[in-house]
Amino acid sequence: MNDSQKGDLHKAVKHPRMRPWLAVAAELPATLTAHHFWGDSPLAGVGLTVAAGVLTAATWWGGEGTKPARRIHATLSTAVGTSYLVIGTVTDPLDPALLSTLVIGGAVAAGSWNVRQALRINPEQAKDQQGSTETGALVKAIGNAKVALRGTPRVEPNKVTAPLKLSAGEVTTDDLGNRIKYIAGELGVSPTSIRIQPDPDHADQATLVIVPKDELKKVTPWPGPHHLGGSITQPIPIGIYEDGEQAVLWFPYDADAKRNATHFLAAGMNGSGKSAGISVAMTEALTRHDTIVWAIDPSKGQQTFAPFLPYLDWVEMTTAGGEAMIDALSQVITARADALGRHGHKNWTPQAFEQLGMPYMIVWIEEAAKFFRNGTEMEGLVMEARSAGISVIISLQRPSASSMPTDVREQLGGALVFGVKGSTTADMALPDDVRDAGARPEAWENRKPGYAYLVGPGIDEDRYATPLRTYLIDDDAIAGTLALAPRPTADPITAAAAGEAYEQRTTYSADTLLTSTDTHQRETIVMTKDDARQAEEELLARQIDRDINAIVGDDPDDDGTLPDVDADKEIQAVPDGQVWTFGQAPAADNLEKTTEDATAELLTMLDEYRGQDLEFIGPKDFQPYGKGGRIGRSRSWISNMLGDLADAGIHLAETEQPGVYRLLYPEMANL
């Protein structure tokens, strides 16, 4: 026999499943030997019988602590084996009946042990071993010097929950959150799969949650409207959390739920699924019987709004149109809040809708950074709109100080944050405690469209750092659903306060989406410089009219006209002996100045402001705009000139607030 065959035979004999068969085979020579020496001795037979009973009892006693089936199996096998030895010793071991019993019974006994060994799985032991492995890995990952496990981790399918004990005065949950990327590296999982949940009642306790497998890879189609024809006070589902639970948000105030109305920041880089995710929420909102939506997108226009156009109460797809809507909202907020207050409502409620017919309003502003860069003021809008039954969604790629005033960002109580570029942007978009708990939208960037974190009133705070994925919705689903939904309209108070801009808005029908009822044909998305200048002048004229009306006061006849003067009435003739002289500006002043003259006038005004010791200036300091102003140019021209002067760094310097510049005081060089 060669060495390899000997080695194989040695391995086969040593295999655990050979042991029962070797024990059965050893019965025959043991029985022959015992029969040869003690076959004729009655005393030896008695001794072997007692020994067999003792060994069987010892097997039962030694099996304590094991499973009952295993204990019984071992005891019976010992009893049968020792009984055969006793019988074979006092009789003839070579008797055919006795040999047949050994062969058949021994094969059954040995085979039963092989079956047990093959099927031997101890779930409790496996769980203990897995838990032990997880515990060891976690202890190594979190470091047991300042953080320790205060219990056995709970191991579930694709989820490990570990209760942690923090060393008082040495480490906080914020410190632990800063170690997430290191913990992820040591455990071999993604940083977005780890979350830290602080204990609100015990600062020295926290919970570490690990979800190693990304369950959001599979896209979930939108299941359809959640409350078709219901109220906006009911939840708005937008997607699925990683554990399969539905992600929902709310817009209005609710006294029973102790939930405030809120505005939302929607942040995410190009391709992160931001607009598609908001579309899910807007589709749900538009299926409610007490809600209208005003929308602005000066960049993508119909790419975002196409299926919504017939169902939006007011939609603008140009910068000028968006500024007109934002300007009108300042009057709408005041009018709605006043009406609600006069009828005893401190906040909008469904009862207010029933009493006044005033629907809840959602203002959806896409690419909002473009307005902030142009100096459009929204601070008053977000500060005052909530109590008037208006929620604002401000959507932009990066909520930095240069793209969005911090005063506006502070008023946005909710956040829907998709993949962003870098941790700095993530810090701007999400609250600090959510970041500390493990929210990492920068890990997705635009590689995982639809992945997001949701923060807002009414949402379980433990969910803030839990990733979700918004439902997949297409234009056909949006249009088909909204065609069946109620279509409330703006109430008379809102419509009247919105004024001329609202009356002249472009409207759309479901059959001819591109057909406008606006005589000005404002559906054209690309505006010329002349169109933009005209829109800006119209906006300025409306603002001036409002200022004049506010100074004049209430309409004495309550006929909607301020002031109550007949503009067409002839001026009475001047009595004899009286001569009236009216000052008139030179005709040349009504002409648009050349670029050189306008620039010189702007620099002259800067010198005047230096004489007044002003520190900061902006386009508003050069009003009125247009032909009637000193500079004779539009606001946009002045804004561009101020930007150019700030780039030069001689007369102006940029500040962190868009549209505001620091006035410099250049000195003439000594010659």
C-alpha positions in Angstrom: 0.0 0.0 0.0 1.5 3.4 -1.0 1.8 6.3 1.3 -1.2 8.2 -0.1 -3.5 5.2 0.4 -2.3 4.8 3.9 -2.9 8.5 4.6 -6.4 8.3 3.2 -7.2 5.3 5.3 -5.8 7.0 8.4 -8.0 10.1 7.7 -11.1 7.9 7.2 -10.5 6.0 10.4 -10.1 9.3 12.4 -13.2 10.9 10.9 -15.9 11.5 13.6 -18.5 9.6 11.7 -16.4 6.5 11.8 -16.5 6.3 15.6 -20.0 4.7 15.9 -19.1 2.0 13.4 -15.7 1.3 15.1 -17.6 0.9 18.4 -20.0 -1.7 16.8 -17.1 -3.6 15.2 -15.3 -3.7 18.6 -18.3 -5.5 20.2 -17.5 -8.9 18.6 -13.8 -9.3 19.7 -14.7 -7.9 23.1 -17.6 -10.3 23.5 -15.4 -13.3 22.4 -12.7 -12.3 24.8 -15.1 -12.0 27.7 -16.8 -15.3 26.8 -13.4 -17.1 26.7 -12.4 -16.0 30.2 -15.8 -15.6 32.0 -18.3 -17.6 30.0 -18.6 -20.4 32.7 -18.4 -18.0 35.8 -21.8 -17.0 37.2 -20.1 -14.4 39.4 -18.5 -12.8 36.4 -21.9 -12.6 34.7 -23.4 -10.8 37.7 -20.5 -8.4 37.7 -20.8 -7.6 34.0 -24.5 -7.0 34.5 -23.9 -4.6 37.4 -21.2 -2.8 35.4 -23.5 -2.4 32.4 -26.2 -0.8 34.6 -23.7 1.5 36.2 -22.3 2.6 32.8 -25.8 3.2 31.5 -26.7 5.3 34.6 -23.5 7.3 34.3 -24.3 8.1 30.6 -27.7 9.5 31.7 -26.1 11.5 34.5 -23.4 12.8 32.2 -25.9 13.9 29.6 -27.4 16.5 32.0 -27.4 20.0 30.3 -27.7 18.6 26.8 -31.0 18.5 24.8 -33.4 15.7 26.0 -33.3 13.8 22.7 -29.5 13.7 22.7 -29.4 12.5 26.3 -32.0 9.7 25.6 -30.2 8.6 22.4 -26.8 8.3 24.2 -28.3 6.4 27.2 -30.2 3.9 25.0 -27.1 3.3 22.8 -25.0 2.5 26.0 -27.7 0.2 27.4 -28.0 -1.7 24.1 -24.2 -2.0 23.7 -23.5 -3.2 27.2 -26.5 -5.6 27.2 -25.1 -7.3 24.0 -21.7 -7.7 25.8 -23.3 -9.4 28.8 -25.5 -11.7 26.8 -22.7 -12.7 24.4 -20.4 -13.4 27.4 -22.7 -15.8 29.2 -23.9 -17.5 25.9 -22.3 -18.2 22.5 -21.1 -15.0 20.7 -20.9 -16.8 17.4 -24.6 -17.9 17.5 -26.1 -16.9 14.2 -29.1 -15.2 15.8 -26.8 -13.2 18.1 -24.5 -12.3 15.2 -27.4 -11.2 13.1 -28.6 -9.0 15.9 -25.2 -7.4 16.2 -24.9 -6.7 12.5 -28.4 -5.3 12.0 -28.8 -3.6 15.4 -25.3 -2.2 15.3 -25.7 -0.8 11.8 -29.0 0.9 12.9 -27.3 2.3 16.1 -24.2 3.6 14.2 -26.3 5.0 11.4 -28.5 6.9 13.8 -25.5 8.6 15.2 -24.2 9.5 11.8 -27.6 11.0 11.0 -27.5 13.0 14.2 -24.0 14.3 13.5 -25.0 15.3 10.0 -28.1 17.2 11.2 -26.5 18.6 14.3 -27.3 22.4 14.3 -27.7 24.1 17.6 -29.4 27.4 16.8 -28.8 28.8 20.2 -25.1 28.0 20.0 -24.9 29.4 16.5 -26.7 32.6 17.7 -24.3 32.8 20.7 -21.3 32.3 18.5 -22.6 35.0 16.1 -23.4 37.3 18.9 -19.9 36.7 20.4 -18.4 37.5 17.0 -20.4 40.6 16.6 -19.6 41.6 20.2 -15.9 41.2 19.6 -16.0 43.2 16.4 -18.0 46.0 18.0 -15.8 46.2 21.0 -12.8 46.5 18.8 -14.5 49.0 16.6 -15.9 51.4 19.2 -13.0 50.9 21.6 -13.9 49.7 25.1 -11.9 52.3 27.0 -14.5 55.0 26.9 -17.4 53.2 25.3 -18.6 49.8 26.3 -21.5 47.5 25.5 -24.2 47.6 28.2 -25.9 44.5 26.9 -25.8 41.8 24.3 -26.3 43.1 20.8 -29.6 42.1 19.2 -28.8 40.4 15.9 -31.7 40.5 13.4 -31.7 39.9 9.6 -29.6 42.7 8.1 -29.6 44.7 11.4 -27.5 44.8 14.5 -28.6 46.9 17.5 -26.0 47.4 20.2 -26.8 49.3 23.5 -23.8 51.4 24.5 -22.6 52.8 27.8 -20.5 56.0 27.5 -17.9 57.0 30.1 -19.4 60.0 31.9 -17.4 63.1 31.3 -15.1 61.5 28.8 -17.1 60.9 25.7 -20.4 62.0 24.2 -22.7 60.8 21.4 -21.3 63.6 19.3 -17.8 62.2 19.7 -19.1 58.8 18.8 -20.7 60.2 15.7 -17.4 61.6 14.6 -16.0 58.1 14.7 -18.6 56.5 12.4 -16.3 56.4 9.4 -13.6 54.6 11.5 -16.2 52.2 12.9 -17.4 51.5 9.4 -13.9 50.7 8.2 -13.2 48.4 11.1 -16.5 46.5 10.6 -16.2 46.5 6.8 -19.5 48.3 6.1 -20.6 51.6 4.5 -20.6 54.7 6.7 -24.3 55.3 5.7 -25.2 51.9 7.3 -24.2 53.1 10.8 -26.3 55.3 13.0 -26.0 56.6 16.6 -29.3 57.1 18.5 -28.8 59.1 21.7 -31.0 58.3 24.7 -33.0 61.4 25.5 -33.2 60.5 29.2 -29.6 59.4 29.8 -26.7 61.3 28.3 -24.3 58.4 29.1 -26.3 55.9 27.0 -26.8 55.5 23.3 -27.7 52.8 20.8 -25.5 51.8 17.8 -27.5 50.6 14.8 -25.8 48.8 11.9 -27.6 47.9 8.7 -24.9 46.2 6.6 -26.9 45.5 3.5 -28.4 48.3 1.4 -32.0 47.4 1.1 -32.8 50.6 -0.9 -31.1 49.4 -4.1 -34.5 48.2 -5.4 -36.6 51.1 -6.6 -40.2 51.2 -5.2 -42.8 52.5 -7.7 -45.2 55.1 -6.3 -48.2 53.1 -5.0 -50.7 55.8 -5.8 -52.4 58.5 -3.8 -52.5 57.9 -0.1 -55.6 60.0 0.7 -57.3 61.0 -2.6 -59.7 63.8 -1.8 -58.6 63.9 1.8 -57.1 66.9 3.7 -53.6 68.3 3.6 -53.5 67.6 7.4 -53.2 63.9 6.6 -49.6 62.5 6.1 -47.8 62.9 2.8 -45.9 59.6 1.9 -42.8 60.2 -0.2 -40.9 56.9 -0.1 -39.6 53.9 1.9 -37.0 53.8 4.7 -34.3 51.2 4.6 -36.2 49.0 7.1 -39.3 49.0 4.8 -41.3 51.5 6.8 -43.1 54.3 4.8 -41.5 57.8 5.0 -44.1 60.5 5.5 -44.1 64.3 6.1 -46.6 67.0 7.0 -47.0 70.6 6.0 -49.7 72.3 8.1 -50.2 73.0 11.8 -52.0 70.4 13.9 -53.1 71.2 17.4 -53.9 67.6 18.3 -50.6 66.3 17.1 -48.8 69.3 18.6 -47.1 69.8 15.3 -46.2 73.2 13.8 -46.6 74.2 10.2 -43.3 74.1 8.5 -41.2 75.1 5.4 -38.9 72.6 3.8 -35.4 72.9 2.4 -34.8 70.5 -0.4 -31.1 70.1 -1.1 -29.1 67.9 -3.5 -26.6 68.1 -6.3 -27.5 67.6 -10.0 -28.7 64.1 -10.7 -29.5 63.3 -7.0 -33.2 62.9 -7.7 -34.2 66.1 -5.9 -36.9 67.4 -8.3 -38.3 63.9 -8.8 -38.6 63.4 -5.0 -40.4 66.7 -4.5 -42.7 65.7 -7.3 -43.9 62.8 -5.3 -44.8 65.1 -2.4 -46.5 67.6 -4.7 -48.6 65.0 -6.4 -49.8 63.8 -3.0 -50.6 67.4 -1.9 -52.5 68.1 -5.1 -54.8 65.1 -4.5 -56.2 66.8 -1.4 -59.4 68.8 -1.6 -58.1 71.8 0.5 -54.7 72.6 -1.1 -53.4 74.7 -3.9 -49.8 74.9 -5.2 -47.9 77.9 -6.6 -44.7 76.9 -8.3 -41.5 78.5 -9.8 -38.7 77.0 -11.8 -36.7 79.5 -13.9 -34.2 76.9 -15.0 -35.8 73.6 -16.0 -39.3 74.8 -16.5 -41.4 72.2 -18.2 -38.9 69.5 -17.6 -40.1 69.6 -14.0 -43.6 71.0 -14.3 -45.0 69.5 -17.5 -47.4 67.0 -15.9 -48.4 69.5 -13.2 -49.2 72.5 -15.3 -53.0 72.2 -15.6 -53.2 71.6 -11.8 -51.0 74.3 -10.4 -52.9 77.4 -9.4 -50.1 79.7 -10.5 -46.8 78.6 -12.2 -43.9 80.7 -13.4 -41.0 79.5 -15.5 -39.0 82.8 -15.8 -37.0 84.7 -13.3 -39.1 87.8 -13.8 -42.3 85.8 -13.3 -40.9 84.2 -10.2 -40.0 87.5 -8.8 -43.5 88.8 -9.5 -45.0 85.8 -7.6 -42.6 86.2 -4.6 -43.5 89.9 -4.5 -47.2 89.2 -4.6 -46.8 86.7 -1.7 -45.9 89.5 0.7 -49.4 90.9 0.2 -51.0 87.5 0.2 -49.5 86.6 3.5 -50.8 89.8 5.1 -54.3 89.5 3.7 -54.7 85.8 4.6 -53.3 86.3 8.1 -55.6 89.2 8.7 -58.7 87.3 7.5 -57.8 84.3 9.6 -57.3 86.5 12.7 -60.6 88.3 12.2 -62.3 84.9 12.3 -60.5 83.7 15.4 -57.9 81.4 13.8 -54.3 81.8 14.9 -53.3 79.2 12.3 -54.8 77.7 9.2 -56.9 74.6 10.0 -59.5 72.6 8.0 -62.1 74.5 9.9 -60.7 77.7 8.4 -61.1 76.2 5.0 -64.7 75.3 5.6 -65.5 78.7 7.1 -63.6 81.0 4.6 -63.0 78.7 1.6 -59.3 79.5 2.0 -57.2 76.5 0.9 -53.8 75.7 2.3 -51.0 77.0 0.0 -47.7 75.3 -0.9 -45.1 77.5 -2.7 -42.6 75.3 -4.5 -39.5 77.3 -5.6 -37.0 75.3 -7.7 -33.5 76.6 -8.3 -34.1 79.2 -5.6 -30.4 80.2 -5.5 -30.9 82.2 -8.7 -33.3 84.5 -6.9 -31.1 84.9 -3.9 -28.2 85.8 -6.2 -30.4 88.5 -7.8 -31.1 90.0 -4.4 -34.7 88.8 -4.2 -35.8 89.0 -0.6 -37.5 86.0 1.0 -36.8 86.6 4.6 -40.3 88.0 5.3 -41.9 85.3 3.2 -40.5 82.4 5.3 -40.8 84.2 8.6 -44.5 85.1 8.3 -46.1 82.6 5.9 -46.7 79.6 8.2 -49.4 81.2 10.3 -51.2 82.3 7.1 -51.5 78.7 6.0 -48.6 78.8 3.6 -45.6 76.4 3.4 -42.6 77.1 1.2 -40.3 74.5 -0.3 -37.0 76.1 -1.2 -35.1 73.8 -3.6 -31.4 74.3 -4.5 -28.2 72.4 -4.9 -26.1 73.9 -2.1 -27.5 75.9 0.8 -24.3 77.9 1.4 -24.2 81.5 2.6 -23.4 82.7 -0.9 -26.4 80.9 -2.4 -29.0 81.4 0.4 -29.2 84.0 3.3 -28.7 82.4 6.7 -31.9 84.2 7.9 -33.9 82.2 5.4 -32.2 78.9 6.2 -32.9 79.4 9.9 -36.7 79.5 9.2 -36.8 76.2 7.3 -37.9 73.7 10.0 -37.9 70.7 7.6 -35.3 69.3 5.4 -35.3 66.7 2.6 -31.6 66.2 1.8 -30.5 64.1 -1.2 -26.9 63.3 -2.2 -24.6 66.3 -1.9 -21.1 67.1 -2.9 -18.9 67.0 0.2 -19.3 67.1 3.9 -19.4 70.9 4.1 -22.6 71.0 2.1 -24.0 68.2 4.2 -23.3 70.2 7.3 -25.2 73.2 5.9 -28.2 71.1 4.9 -28.8 68.9 8.0 -28.9 69.8 11.7 -25.8 69.0 13.7 -27.5 66.3 15.8 -28.6 64.5 12.7 -25.1 64.6 11.3 -23.7 63.4 14.6 -26.2 60.5 14.5 -24.7 59.2 11.3 -26.4 61.0 8.4 -24.0 61.0 5.4 -25.6 62.3 2.2 -22.1 63.1 0.8 -21.5 59.4 0.5 -24.2 59.2 -2.2 -23.4 62.3 -4.3 -25.5 61.7 -7.5 -24.7 58.0 -7.7 -27.8 56.9 -5.9 -30.7 59.1 -7.1 -33.7 59.3 -4.8 -31.7 58.4 -1.6 -32.4 61.1 1.1 -32.7 62.0 4.7 -36.0 63.5 6.0 -36.2 65.9 8.9 -39.4 67.7 10.0 -42.1 68.2 12.6 -44.1 65.1 13.3 -41.4 62.7 12.2 -39.8 60.4 14.8 -36.4 61.9 15.6 -34.9 58.4 15.6 -35.8 58.4 11.8 -33.9 61.6 11.0 -30.6 59.7 10.3 -32.3 56.8 8.7 -31.8 56.7 4.9 -34.9 56.5 2.7 -35.5 56.3 -1.0 -38.3 58.3 -2.6 -40.9 56.6 -4.7 -40.4 56.3 -8.5 -43.1 58.4 -10.2 -43.4 59.3 -13.9 -45.3 61.9 -15.8 -48.1 59.6 -16.8 -48.8 58.6 -13.2 -48.8 62.3 -12.1 -51.1 63.4 -14.9 -53.4 60.4 -14.6 -53.8 60.8 -10.8 -54.3 64.6 -10.8 -57.0 64.3 -13.5 -59.1 62.4 -11.0 -58.3 64.6 -8.0 -60.2 67.6 -6.7 -59.2 71.0 -8.1 -59.7 73.7 -5.5 -59.0 77.3 -6.5 -57.6 80.3 -4.7 -60.1 82.1 -2.4 -61.1 85.7 -3.2 -58.9 87.0 -0.4 -55.8 85.4 -1.8 -56.6 86.2 -5.4 -57.3 89.9 -4.6 -54.1 90.2 -2.6 -52.0 88.7 -5.3 -53.2 91.5 -7.6 -52.4 92.1 -11.2 -49.6 89.6 -11.5 -52.0 86.8 -10.5 -54.8 88.0 -12.8 -52.4 88.0 -15.8 -50.8 84.6 -14.9 -50.5 82.0 -17.6 -52.9 79.2 -17.2 -52.9 75.7 -18.8 -55.5 73.1 -19.6 -55.1 69.3 -19.6 -55.7 69.1 -23.3 -53.5 71.9 -24.5 -50.7 72.3 -22.0 -48.9 74.9 -24.1 -51.9 77.1 -24.7 -51.9 80.2 -22.7 -54.9 82.4 -21.7 -52.5 85.3 -21.1 -52.7 88.1 -23.6 -49.1 88.9 -22.9 -48.0 85.5 -24.0 -45.8 85.1 -20.9 -45.4 81.3 -21.5 -42.3 82.0 -23.5 -39.4 80.7 -21.4 -36.5 82.5 -23.0 -36.8 86.3 -22.3 -34.9 89.0 -24.1 -33.2 91.8 -22.2 -36.0 94.1 -23.2 -38.6 91.7 -21.9 -36.7 91.3 -18.6 -36.3 95.0 -18.2 -40.0 95.6 -18.9 -41.0 92.9 -16.4 -38.7 94.5 -13.8 -40.2 97.9 -14.4 -43.7 96.5 -14.1 -42.8 94.9 -10.8 -41.3 98.1 -9.6 -44.4 100.0 -10.6 -46.6 97.6 -8.6 -44.3 98.0 -5.6 -44.5 101.8 -5.8 -48.3 101.7 -6.1 -48.5 99.6 -3.0 -46.2 102.0 -1.1 -48.4 105.0 -2.2 -51.6 103.2 -1.2 -50.1 102.3 2.2 -49.3 106.0 2.8 -52.7 107.2 1.6 -54.5 104.8 3.9 -57.8 103.0 3.8 -60.2 103.5 0.9 -62.9 105.8 2.2 -65.6 104.4 -0.2 -64.5 100.8 0.2 -64.7 100.4 -3.6 -61.3 98.8 -4.0 -59.5 101.9 -5.4 -56.7 103.7 -3.6 -56.6 106.6 -3.5 -60.3 107.5 -4.0 -59.6 110.1 -6.8 -61.0 110.4 -10.3 -57.8 110.3 -12.3 -59.7 111.4 -15.5 -61.2 114.5 -13.9 -60.3 117.8 -15.6 -58.1 120.1 -13.5 -60.0 123.3 -12.7 -59.0 126.5 -14.4 -56.6 128.7 -12.5 -58.5 131.7 -11.0 -57.6 135.1 -12.3 -54.6 136.6 -10.6 -53.1 133.2 -9.6 -50.3 131.7 -11.6 -49.2 128.1 -10.8 -45.7 127.1 -11.7 -44.8 123.4 -11.9 -41.2 122.2 -11.8 -40.3 119.9 -14.7 -37.2 117.8 -15.2 -35.3 118.4 -18.4 -36.5 116.3 -21.2 -33.0 114.8 -21.5 -33.4 113.1 -18.1 -36.2 111.0 -19.5 -33.8 109.5 -22.0 -31.7 106.4 -21.2 -28.2 107.4 -20.3 -25.2 106.1 -22.1 -23.1 103.4 -20.4 -20.4 106.0 -19.7 -22.8 108.5 -18.2 -24.6 105.8 -16.1 -21.3 104.5 -14.8 -20.1 108.0 -13.9 -23.4 108.7 -12.0 -23.1 105.4 -10.1 -19.6 106.4 -9.0 -20.8 109.8 -8.0 -23.5 108.2 -5.8 -20.9 106.0 -4.2 -18.9 109.2 -3.3 -22.1 110.6 -1.8 -22.6 107.5 0.3 -19.0 107.7 1.5 -19.8 111.2 2.7 -22.7 109.7 4.7 -20.3 107.2 6.2 -22.3 104.2 4.9 -20.6 100.8 5.4 -22.8 98.5 3.3 -24.8 99.2 0.1 -26.8 97.2 -2.4 -29.0 97.7 -5.6 -31.8 99.0 -3.4 -29.7 102.1 -2.5 -29.9 103.2 -6.2 -33.6 103.4 -6.6 -35.6 104.4 -8.5 -34.5 102.3 -11.4 -35.0 102.9 -15.1 -35.4 106.1 -17.0 -36.7 108.1 -14.0 -33.7 107.4 -11.8 -30.4 109.2 -11.5 -28.5 106.4 -13.2 -31.2 105.7 -15.8 -30.6 102.0 -15.9 -32.5 98.9 -14.7 -31.9 97.1 -11.4 -30.2 94.2 -13.2 -27.7 96.6 -14.9 -26.9 98.2 -11.5 -26.5 94.7 -9.9 -24.1 93.7 -12.6 -22.1 96.9 -12.2 -21.9 96.6 -8.5 -20.6 93.0 -8.9 -18.0 94.2 -11.4 -16.8 96.9 -9.0 -16.6 94.4 -6.2 -14.5 92.1 -8.4 -12.1 95.0 -9.1 -11.8 95.5 -5.3 -11.4 99.3 -5.4 -14.8 100.8 -4.7 -16.6 97.8 -3.3 -15.9 94.4 -1.6 -18.2 91.4 -1.5 -19.8 90.2 1.7 -21.3 86.8 2.7 -24.8 88.1 2.0 -25.7 88.1 -1.7 -26.5 91.5 -3.2 -24.8 93.4 -0.3 -21.4 95.0 -0.7 -19.0 96.7 1.6 -18.3 100.3 0.6 -14.5 100.9 0.3 -12.8 104.3 0.8 -10.0 104.4 -1.8 -7.3 107.1 -1.3 -5.5 108.9 -4.0 -1.9 108.0 -4.4 0.6 110.7 -3.4 2.3 112.1 -6.5 
